[in-house]
Amino acid sequence: MKILAIDTTFGACSVAVRDGAVLLAYCFERMDRGHAEALAPMVEQTMKQSGLAFAELDRLGVTTGPGTFTGQRVGLAFMRGLRLALKRPLIGMTSLRAMGEQARSLAGCMIAATIQDARREEFYFETVADEIGAPKILTLPDALSEVAKLASGKTVALAGTAREKAHLAATAMGLKTQLTEIVAPDADWVARLCADVAESAEVPKALYLREPDAKRPLP
């Protein structure tokens, strides 16, 4: 299966093209802003490096969030447009799962937790084990409580911008955790995961775990 996948949800922009188990082309750049300007040229460059034409793709993959408001919208809008142009299925994947799956693979652990700073002393949180946990927004104590329930004495790989803070707190609780360097999703892992998801007629939408700050004025 030939798949193009992208991520723009957090502090990076990445693009990957895979053909089954083979990574044909890949680009990953750290950036806090500028995803909208960077994405299209990165996709064009990566597709050229892959040697594939867009028409040869079998499906598309994209992270749905959580993430920065602009980052989520940029990636989804671009890939939804490409879906219409190519008439190919578009598969959505949470940014937290993509990070967690990569973390447990790199760390050699059966369990991973992604803990990403969402500000206001809250954290985006999702676990990856035999079953995939639901993405949530929690306080750090609540997130670590969920890790403790899942771990049962096993080592948990940690990903996300709050991984170091979580590691210190987990160690104080007697939990076994292993730090990784993963602080943003990687499009290569998005491609791997989206290739294994069943196709759906439903178009991926942005995943928001927190209500928007802006409120509509009362009539």
C-alpha positions in Angstrom: 0.0 0.0 0.0 1.4 3.4 -1.0 0.5 6.1 1.5 1.4 9.7 2.0 1.1 11.0 5.6 1.7 14.3 7.3 1.7 15.9 10.7 1.5 19.6 11.7 -0.1 19.4 15.1 2.7 20.5 17.5 6.3 21.8 17.2 7.2 20.1 14.0 6.1 19.6 10.4 6.7 16.2 8.8 5.9 14.3 5.7 6.4 10.6 4.8 5.7 8.4 1.9 5.7 4.6 2.4 5.1 1.6 0.2 4.2 -1.1 2.6 7.2 -1.7 4.9 9.4 0.5 2.8 9.9 4.2 3.6 10.3 5.8 0.2 10.8 9.4 1.3 10.7 11.5 4.5 11.1 15.0 5.7 10.9 16.3 9.4 11.5 19.9 10.5 11.2 21.4 13.9 9.1 24.5 13.9 6.8 26.3 16.4 5.1 28.3 13.7 5.0 28.5 9.9 3.4 25.2 9.2 1.1 26.6 6.6 3.9 28.0 4.6 6.1 24.9 5.0 3.7 22.1 4.4 3.0 22.2 0.6 6.7 22.6 -0.4 7.6 19.7 1.9 4.9 17.5 0.4 6.0 18.3 -3.1 9.7 17.7 -2.3 8.9 14.4 -0.5 6.8 13.1 -3.3 9.5 13.9 -5.8 12.0 12.0 -3.7 9.7 9.0 -3.4 9.6 8.6 -7.2 5.8 8.3 -7.0 3.2 10.4 -8.8 0.3 11.5 -6.6 -2.1 9.4 -8.7 -0.1 6.3 -7.6 -1.0 6.8 -3.9 -3.5 4.3 -2.4 -4.4 6.4 0.7 -3.6 9.4 2.7 -2.9 9.8 6.5 -3.1 12.8 8.8 -3.0 13.6 12.5 -6.3 15.0 13.8 -5.0 16.4 17.1 -4.9 17.4 19.8 -2.4 20.1 18.9 -2.1 23.8 18.3 -5.3 25.4 16.9 -3.5 26.5 13.7 -1.4 23.4 13.3 -4.4 21.1 13.4 -6.4 23.1 10.9 -3.5 23.5 8.4 -2.8 19.8 8.2 -6.4 18.7 8.0 -7.4 21.3 5.4 -4.5 20.4 3.2 -5.1 16.7 3.3 -8.9 17.0 3.0 -8.3 19.0 -0.2 -5.9 16.4 -1.5 -8.4 13.7 -0.7 -11.0 15.4 -2.9 -8.5 16.0 -5.7 -7.1 12.4 -5.8 -10.3 10.6 -4.7 -8.3 8.6 -2.2 -9.3 7.6 1.4 -8.0 9.8 4.1 -7.3 8.2 7.5 -7.0 10.2 10.7 -4.8 9.3 13.7 -4.5 11.1 17.0 -1.2 12.9 17.5 -0.8 11.4 20.9 -1.2 7.8 19.6 1.4 8.4 16.9 3.9 9.6 19.6 3.1 6.8 22.0 3.4 4.0 19.4 6.8 5.4 18.3 7.9 5.7 22.0 7.1 2.2 23.0 8.8 0.8 19.8 12.0 2.8 20.5 12.1 2.0 24.2 11.2 -1.6 23.7 8.3 -1.3 26.2 4.8 -2.8 26.0 3.2 0.3 27.4 3.7 4.0 26.5 2.1 7.2 27.7 2.1 10.5 25.8 1.9 13.5 28.1 1.9 16.8 26.3 1.7 20.2 28.0 -1.7 21.8 27.3 -1.0 24.8 29.6 -3.1 25.9 32.5 -1.5 23.0 34.5 -3.3 20.5 32.2 -1.9 17.9 29.9 -3.0 16.1 26.8 -2.8 12.4 27.6 -3.1 9.0 25.9 -1.8 5.6 26.6 -0.8 2.8 24.2 -0.8 -0.8 25.2 -2.7 -3.9 24.2 -5.6 -1.6 23.9 -5.4 2.1 22.9 -6.6 4.5 25.5 -8.9 7.4 24.7 -7.2 10.8 24.4 -7.9 13.0 27.4 -7.0 16.3 29.0 -6.0 15.8 32.6 -4.0 17.2 35.5 -0.6 15.6 36.0 -1.6 13.7 39.1 -4.6 12.3 37.3 -2.5 11.3 34.3 0.0 9.5 36.5 -2.8 7.8 38.3 -3.9 6.3 35.0 -0.4 5.3 34.2 -0.1 3.5 37.6 -3.3 1.5 36.9 -2.1 0.4 33.5 1.6 -0.3 34.4 1.2 -3.0 37.1 4.9 -3.0 37.7 5.9 -2.8 34.1 8.1 0.0 32.6 6.2 2.7 30.8 7.8 4.6 27.9 7.1 8.4 28.1 6.7 10.8 25.2 5.6 14.4 25.0 6.8 17.8 26.2 5.9 17.0 29.8 7.7 13.6 29.8 10.5 14.8 32.1 8.1 16.3 34.6 6.0 13.1 34.5 9.1 10.9 34.9 10.2 12.7 38.1 6.8 12.5 39.6 6.3 8.9 38.5 9.7 7.9 40.1 8.6 9.5 43.4 5.5 7.4 43.2 7.6 4.2 42.7 6.5 3.8 39.0 9.0 2.6 36.4 9.2 4.9 33.4 11.6 5.3 30.6 12.2 8.7 28.9 12.2 9.1 25.1 13.1 12.1 23.0 9.7 12.2 21.3 8.0 15.6 21.7 6.0 15.8 18.4 4.4 13.2 16.1 6.4 11.8 13.2 4.7 11.4 9.8 6.5 8.1 9.3 4.7 6.6 12.2 1.5 8.3 11.1 1.9 6.5 7.8 2.6 3.1 9.4 -0.5 3.4 11.7 -2.9 4.8 9.1 -1.9 2.0 6.7 -3.4 -0.6 9.1 -6.7 1.3 9.8 -9.8 0.2 8.0 -11.1 2.7 5.5 -14.1 4.8 6.5 -16.5 7.0 4.6 -16.2 9.5 7.5 -13.8 12.3 6.8 -11.3 13.0 9.7 -12.1 16.0 11.8 -10.0 18.0 14.2 -9.9 16.5 17.7 -10.3 19.2 20.3 -10.0 18.2 24.0 -10.7 21.6 25.4 -13.4 24.1 24.7 -12.3 27.1 22.7 -11.4 30.2 24.7 -13.5 32.5 22.4 -17.2 32.6 23.1 -19.9 33.8 20.8 -21.6 36.9 22.2 -25.0 36.5 23.7 -27.9 37.8 21.5 
